């Protein structure tokens, strides 16, 4: 009896692989929980952190009451000017232009930062008007309303009575006007330094579509959204982020489409940002995402105004930060990262074909090297006979196992890719191509790697270039190395286990409450019209169900 049973008992190698296949997911599960318990309480923004605003408010109110008598503009020209100069300190780029206001025969000073104002506008509409126009009157008749309404033809004039607020406004680039006898300072015009012109986005190139991209000026970016078309429902809500260096941040949404709960959550997370300086939208992305330990991005970034508008019409919310051309879109799904605006500008059949190619390219970019290691090292019997003979012949004399081969080439490709980005623009692409050819040919001639592996790694690298989102490409490149290690230890079992772990993680992942792999989990077949294929525009009559918009139908 035992003689009949024994042949069916797996070998110790198979039992060992099965044991590792069981231990790996359990180990990852417990390690993940340990990391969350240790780091989670310290790192990310809590969705509902303890409210210390009342204590801070009481402390601030007490401090303001102590400083209030000395923080107001008094109208004493010499004292106010001396106070401003003391507060400005040794900032050599702050200029004080003193002159006499002819109409009131009063001393005045224009305070501005070099390079952050329109000099022609200041000369014509401020200095020339105040110095040379109007009949002289008695000083006691100085009127701020008369200056604003009848003297200076400017669209933007605001009043400041607090000295601290005046200092802050000047250092932010505003031009301040202080006139003898007035207990208010006027902020005239708006900061207007030299900026980059509107160009085509470099990170999202299209063959067909608009050729404009966001710039580093927030007002320019919001105006681009307005210029996409007349929409009375488009709302732009402004925040200030940064505790030491403040920057303007705007969230954009269409008020009669967006889900109110989503809008409230975005407002809450933005208001909880607490950093000295928010340099770029990447800071905001990392501070508001749901799971900062996930390799997948949960906030989409783009330079294209047309992409932002289309996202808003689906019920999403855009976040724009001053000083960066990248806008953020929330929430995001994985399929959205593999879509390009060009899919909608072309007819639906070629658009769907291009999208399918991108999904296939993303799979190859993630799993290509892992599958190669699995087949070559563990399961050569699954490869056709003629092909496996050809591969064995090309591997003759190679001193390394397949995993070391793949690691050598993959790391070389990643270094070349990074070097090509960092080098000057005219040199970078050429260096990447020449470097890849030279290293690949030299490695084959030296017998370090096989020619077949060079083909596999090249196809994998080219496939990763097909992903429209650069950040999504980085995530797949990172996970590719993890998949290679799984395949090197467990073969095809490890490759399948790795893919299943990725699927499980993506199924659990959410972006602002929206499941990351929607519409597959949870299953929403009505949203499949815009996933793998792009249905004809006439058939896409409803907005995505996952967004829970106020208006589900797209109105013509």
PyMOL commands that set and color helices and strands:
alter all, ss='L'
color gray80, all
select helices_A, chain A and resi 2-6+12-39+53-71+77-88+119-132+139-141+144-151+163-171+218-227+260-271+281-288+305-313+334-337+342-345+348-377+380-382+385-394+402-422+425-445+451-465+470-490+492-508+525-529+537-539+545-547
alter helices_A, ss='H'
color red, helices_A
select strands_A, chain A and resi 94-101+106-113+157-160+175-179+185-188+234-241+247-254+300-302+317-321+327-330+510-511+514-515
alter strands_A, ss='S'
color yellow, strands_A
deselect
rebuild
show_as cartoon
